[in-house]
Amino acid sequence: YKQKIRGVILNGTNKGKIVDFSNEYTYTGMLKQKYHKGDKVLLNGSENNVGSSIQCVKRDTELIILLGLLILVLMMIAGKKGLLTIVTVGINIVIFTAGFLKSGDDADVVAICNKMVIFFAIATLIGLNGIHRKTWAALLSTICVLAMIMGIFDVVISHSAELDYSTMEYLGSIDNPDEIFHAEILLSGLGAIMDVAVAIAVALSEIVTKRPEVTFRELFRSGREIGYDIMGTMINVLLFVFGCGLIPMCVIRMNNSVRFMTIIKLHIPCELCRFFIESIGITGNTSIYPDHICDDEINDKEGEEDMLMILGLILLFLIMIIGGDRGVISLIALVGNMLLLSLAIWLMAAGAPVLLVTIGMGIIISCVTLFYQNGTNEKTKSAFAAVLITMTVLFFFIYMVVWRSEAGGLNEIQAAEDDVLYYNMNLDINMRNVATAVIILSTLGAVLDMALTVTTSVYEVSIHKPEMKLTELVESGMQIGREVIGTTVNTLLFAYLGESLLLFTYLKMQNYSLELLLNSKILFQNFASMIFGAIACVMVMPIAAVLMAKMLAVK
């Protein structure tokens, strides 16, 4: 399609000047999108020369609105803890920026990231919870488990073929992809491990506060029960964070006659490796507290498969040993969610209505994660209702933001990659809807985890003090939620910083300007899911606490 555009220059020496452009776009919005009346855009010229075409949509306004909304809900619902969450997120961003800028071409990226991880953990845990026993317990547990999973990764990779880093997006001409990948695992693994440690420590602290005479055996049982409940949902958070980002390229490749199993085998081994390593960390923390390839390439892929099989077996062993029967159920639920996510991708690629597929699969995934994995009880019923209410409210807002920002389709760097030249991009699929599906499904994992954390903790508190009134139960749930929300928001931050580390390295090499980066589709796609996930977790917290307290009061 073609459209003629007339606009007004809003700043610079040509402010107020009328300009005319023509724009070509496709229905899918894969590479080029349609512009609408009232859109603000950046032109490809300079301050003195406006240029001859549109470079990108102005998206920094939407980012500021989302950040403002997150700050607002944090302050309204979490109060003082919300303010501390904002402060710790800001400190962690400063630490990341300082470490990232220090990592030059000759710098030891892994050594720098090791120091950053320690600073992240200290700043987050002490900044949110102060200097208490539960803080030191969570900090020690986090560092020990993080060291354990990186040791496992180093041992496994040293006895098998090295990963084929050429399949990673944004690789460009980076000379040290192996070090960058190690750093990515450290960053994204830190958040997930720390979240589990804090959730257990905070819940046990609340039990001790409500019933000081509680015995060690009773505390241990409650901590183990909470760990079992959140272990599976936290692993599913990682599944959705890493898996949903692959949906757009999977849809494109499958519509260009690339089989789904071929995509898994050739294009996402790094994502699978990252998922296995960090899932091992979560499980461990619960217990502590094209078809033509040359021969060399085939051997490399076989080595990769051996490594992924070893990591998968370690994860399987830990889940079954630590979780017992509950661990086996969690494992079956995880496999089921993988199959459901794969089915959703296949349906989208086949041309099924993307938003209907997203809603249907989201409900089924929630039922599998909550009811099959943790049983049908007051905890899971309350969590499911809270998630349903929260995601229904956010669904329309997510779609509106994606529509306003034109965030669908390939971002600027993906569109410039070599393999895109060989794909047919004129697909009968609206990529704006696909972008909406990515945000909704990736948000779903985090909100399920938060809802179940709150309901499980309230349930355990009520067991130790059955005479508590409705208002007291709600306040306990809110208190636990406030304690956990800061770590959860930082967990999402670390997950997306880790996933985007190679992207930032590439952009640094390409000398992207700050203005272009803030308005790019790259940044918006990577951080919209993080911000919406944080907003959803804050919103679901009081809903889950109230619903759980009412169910227990009725009982």
N, C-alpha and C positions, 0 to 999 in steps of 0.2 A: 504494500500500500504506500501511497505518497500523500503528503500533506504539506500545505503552505503555511508558514508560521510568520506572524508579525509580532514583534516584541519591542519593549522599551528598555534601554540601558539604565540600570538602577544606580550605578556608581562609576567613578573614574572621570576622566576628562570628557568623555562622551556621554555623560549622564543626561537622560532625557531624549537622547537620539532614538529615532524609530529605525529598526532594522528588519529586514525580511530574509527568511531562510526557507529552504525546502528540506523535507525530512522523509526518508524511506524507513518503513518499519514492517514487521511481520506480526501476525496474530499471536504467535507464541511469546513475543517479546524476548526471544532468546539472546540476540545480539543488539538489536535496536528496538526501542519502544516508541509508542505513540505518546505525544505530548498533548496536554490539555490546557484549556484556558485557565490562567492563574498560576501555572507552574513557574517556579523560579529555576533558572538553569545557569551553568557556567559556560562561557564561550571559549573557543580555542585560541583566542588572541591574547593581547596584552592590555595594559591600561590605556595606551594610546591607540592601539589598533585592535578593534573588537574581534577580528577574525571573520571566518566565513562559514562556520558551522558550530553546532552545539557539542560541548565536550561531555557534560554529564548533568544530571539533575542535582539541584542544591539540596543535600540531605542533612546538613549539620543541624538544621532547625528541628527535624524529627528526633535526632539523637539527643539534643538538649531537652526536648519535651519529655522523652522517655526517662532521661536521667532525673529530671525534675520530678516526674511522677514517682519514681523509685524513692527518691529522698522524702517526698511527701508521705507516702504510705509507711516508710520506715519510721518517720518521726511520729505519725499518728498512732500506729499500732504498737511499735516496739519501744517508743519513748526514749529513755536514756540509752538503752541498748542499741536503738536505731541510730542515735548520734554517734555512738562508739563504732558502730558498723561502718558508717560513712567515713569516719576518721581513719579506721584501719584500712579500708579499701584505698583511700587516698595515699596513705603511707606505703602500702604495698605497690601501688602504681609508681610512686616515686622510686622505690627500691628497684623495681623492674626496669624503669627507664634508665636509672644510673648504671645498673649492671649491664643492660643491653648496649648502651652507648660506649661503655668501657670495653666491650668485647670486639676488638678490632680483628683484622685479618690474621694476626699472629698470636692472638690471645687464646688461652686455654678455656674454651667455652664451658666445658664440664666443671672445671675448678671454680669458675665464676658462678655457675649455676648452683653448685653445692653450697657456696657461701650465701647466695640469695635465698635458697630454700630455708636455711637456718634462720636468717633474718625474718623471712616471711612467717615462719612458725612462731617465733618469739613475739613479733609485732602483733600477729593476729590473736594468739591465745592470751598473752598478758594484756594486750590492749582491750580485749573484750571481757575478760574474766578477772583481771587483776592477778595478784600473786596469792594463790591459794593452793591447797593440796590437789584439788581437781585439775588446776591448770598445769601443775608439774606432772601429774599423772598423764594427762593428755599429751603434753609436750614430749615426755620421755617415750610414750607409746608410739607417737607419730614418727619420731626420728628413728627409733629402733626398727619399726616396720618398713620405713622407707629405705633404710640401709639394707634390710633383708631382701626386698624385692629387686633392688638394683644389683645386689650380689648375685641373686638367682639369674637375673638377665645377663650379667657379664659371664657367668659360668656357662649358661646354655649357649650363648652366642659364640663363645670361644671354642665350643666343641661341635659347632655346626656351621654351615655356610653363612656368610654375612648377608644381611638383608639387601635386596635390590632397591637401593634408594632412588633409582631413576623413575620409579612409579609415583614418587611423592610430588604433590602439586607445588608449584612455585620454586622448583629446584633451581632452574636457571643455570648459572655458572658457579654455584656455591661449591667450594672445594672441600668442605668438611661436613657433609650431610650426616655422617655417623655421629659426630659430636652434637650436632643440632638435635638429632633424634633422641639421644640420651638425655639432653637437657629438657626436651619436650616431655619425656616420660617422668622426669623428676618433678617438673612443675605441675603437670596435670594430676600426677599421682598424689602429690602433697595434699591437695584439697580434699580428695575423696577419703584418704586415710584419716586426716585430721577431723573431718566431719563425723565419722563413725566414733572416733575416740571421745570427742566432745559430747556427742549425743548420749553415750553410755555414762560418762562421768557426771554430766549435768543431771540426768535422771536419778542416778544413785544419790547425788547430793541432795536432791529434793526429797527423796525418801527418808534420808537421815534427818533432814530438817523437820519433816512432819512426824517422824517417829524415831526419836533419838535412841531408844532402847533396842533397835533392830540389830539382829546378830549378823556376823560375817557370812554365815551360811545362807541366810535369807537374802542378803545383799548380793552375794555371788549368783544365786539363782535368778534374781531379778535382772542383774546385769547380763547374764547369759540369755535370758528370755528376750530382753530388748535387743541384744546383738543378733539373735536369730531372726527377729522380726525385720530389722532394718538392713541386714546383710544382703538379702535378695533384692530389695528395692534399690539399694545403693548401687549394686552391680548393674541393675537395669538403667540407672541414671547414666552410667558410663556407656552402656549400649546405645542409648538414644542420643547422647551428646556426640559420640563418634560416628554412629551409624547414619543419623539423619542428615548430616552434612554431605553424605555421599549420594543422596537421592537424586539431585539434578543430573549429575554426570551419568548415573546408572540409567536414568530415563532416556537420556540422549543416546547412549551406547546401545541400549536394547532396541531402540527405534532405528538403529543403523546396523541391525543384524548381528550384534555381538551378544552371545549367550550370557545369561546371568552367571553361570558357573565360571565362565571364562573371565568375567569381570572380577569375581572374587579371587580367582587364582592369580591373575596378572596385575590387577590394579589396586588391591587393598590389603596386601600382606602387612604393611606397616601399621595400618589401623587395627588389624587383628592382633598383632603383637602388642601394641599399646593397651588394648582392651584386656588381654590375658594378664599382662604384668600388673596392671592396676587392680584388677579383680582379685588377684592373689593377695595384694596388699590389703584390700578390704576384708577378705576372709581371715587373713592372719591377724589383723587388728581386732577382729571380733574375738578371737581366741585369747589374745594377750589381755586384753581387757575387752589382537589378530591371531590366527591359529598357526602361523609358520614361524618357528623359532629355531635358532641354530643350536647345536649340541651343547655348547658352553652355557647358553642361557637355560636350557632344559636342566642341566646339572645344578645351576644356581637355584632354579625354582624348586627342584627336588630337595636341596639343602634347606631352603626356606620352609618347605612343608615339614621337614623333620623338626626344625626349630619350633614352629608353631604347634606341632603335635606334642612336643615335649612340654611346652608351656601350658597347653590345654590339659595335658594329663596331670601336671602339678596342680592346676586349679581344680580339676575334678577330684583329685586325692584330698586336697585341703577341705573342700566343701563337704565331702562325704565323711571325713574324719572328725572335723570340728563341728559340723552341723548335724551329723547323724541322719536320722530320718527326715528332719526338717531340711537338712542340706540337700538331700536327694530331691525333695519336692522343689526346693529353690532352683536346683539345676534343671529339672524338667520344665519349670516355668520360664527359666531363662531361654532354653532352647525353643519353647513355644513362642516366646516374644520375638526371637530371631526369625522364626518362620513367618510369623504374622507381619513383621516389618518387611520381609522379603516379598510376601504376598501383596502387601500394599504397594511396593515399588513395581511389581509385575502388573498390577491392575492399573496403576497410573500410566505405565508405559504402553499398556494395551488400549488406552483411550477412555477408561472409565472416569466418571466425574471425580476430579481430584479431591474436592472438599468433602463430598459424600464418603469417599474411601477413607479420608482422614478421620472423620467423625466416627464412622463405624469401627475402624481399626483401633481408634483411641479408646472407645468404650470396651471393646473386647480385651485389649491389652491391659486396661485397668482391672477388669474382672480377673484375668489370669494372675496378674501381679498381686492383687489383694486377696481374692477369695480362694483361688486354688493354692497359692503359695502360703498363705497365712490362715486359711480356714474361714468359714462364715461365722463371724461373731460380732460382738459390739464394736470391737476395735476396727475391723475391716469395713463394717457397714457405715460407721461414722466417717471413716477416711474416704470411702467411695462417694458418699453424699457430698462431702466437703470439696473433693476434687471436681465433681460434676458441676457444682455451683460455681466454683472459681473459674474453670475452663470455659463455661458457657458465657460468663461475663467477659472474659478476655478474648474470646474467639472473634467477636465483631471488632474489637479495638485492634487486634493483631492484623486482621484483614485490611482495615482502614489505613493503618500505618504503612503496610506493604504497598497498598495501592497508591498512597500519596508519594511514597519514596521511590516508586518504580524499582523495587529491589529484586524483581524476578529475573530469571535468565542467568547467563554467564557474566561473571564480573570482568573487570578490565584485563586482568592477567590471564584468566582462563581463556578469554576470547582470542588472546594472542599466541596461545600454545600451538605447536605444530600439528598435533593430531586433530584439532578442531577443523583444520582445512579439509580433512577427508570425510567429515560427517555432514549429512544433510540436516540443516538446522530448521528447515521449513516444516515443522511438525504440527500436527493438529492438537497441540497440548498448550494450555495457557500456563506459562512459567510463573506468572504472578501467583496463581493458585498453588503451584508447587512450592514456591518460597513460603507461602502461608503455611502449608503442610509441614515443611521443615521446622519452622518455629514452633508450631503447636505440638508436634510429636517430641521435639527435643525438650520443650518446656514440661511436657507431661511426666517425664521420668523424675525431674526434680520435685514437682509438686506432689507426686505420689509418695516420695520419700519423706518430705516434710509432714504431710498429713498423717502418715502412719507413725512417724516418730512421735508426734504430739499425742495421738490417741493411745498408742502403746504405753507411753510414759504416764499418762493420766490413769490408765487402767492399773498399772503397777502401783502407783501411789494409793489408789483406792483400795487395793488388796491389803496394803499394810495399815491403812486407817479407814475402815469401812464406814465409820460414822460421819465422814466429811459431808457437808452440805453441798448443794448444787453450786452456789457461788464460790465456795472454797475449791471445788474441783475445777471450775473454770479458771480461777486465778492460778491454780497449780499448772494447768495446761498452758496458760499464757506465760507464766514465769519460765517454764521449760522451753517454750517456743522462743521467747526473747533471748534466752541463753544460747539457743542453737542457731537462730536466724543469722547472726553475724558470721558464724563459721560457714553456714550454707552459702551466703552471698559471696564470701571469699573463695569458697570451693568452686563456685561457678566461674569466678574471675580467673582462678588458677587453671581450670580446665580449658578455658578458651584462650588464655595467654599461652599455655603449653601447646595447644593445637595450632596456634597462629604464629609460633616462634619462627618457623621457617619462612612464613609470609613476611614478617617484619624484617627478617634478615635480607630477603630479596628486595623489598621496598627500599631499605637502606642503601643497598648497592645501586639501585636504579635512581637514587636521588629524588624521590617523590617529594614535592612541596607539601607543607603542612595543610595548606588550603585544599589542595587536590585530594590529599589523603582523607581529610575530615568529611569531604563530600563524595567520596568514592563508594561504589557499590561493594567493594571489597570489605571495607571497614564496617559498613552497615550490616552486611550479611553475617559477619563474624560476631558482632556484638549485640545485634538485636535479640538473638536467642538468649544470650546471657542476661540481658536486662529484663526481658519478659519473664525468664525463669525466676529471677530474683523477685520481681513484682508478684508473680503467682505464689511463690513460697511465703511471702509476707501476708498476702491476702488469705491464704488457706489456713494460716495458723489460728486466728480466732474462731473461724468457722468450725474447724476440726475440734477445738477445745470445747466449744459450746455444745456441739452435737454429741460428743463423747460424754460430757458431763450429764446432759439430759438423759441419755440412754442408761447411764449408771444410776442416776437418781430414780428413774422409773423402775429399774430392776430392784 
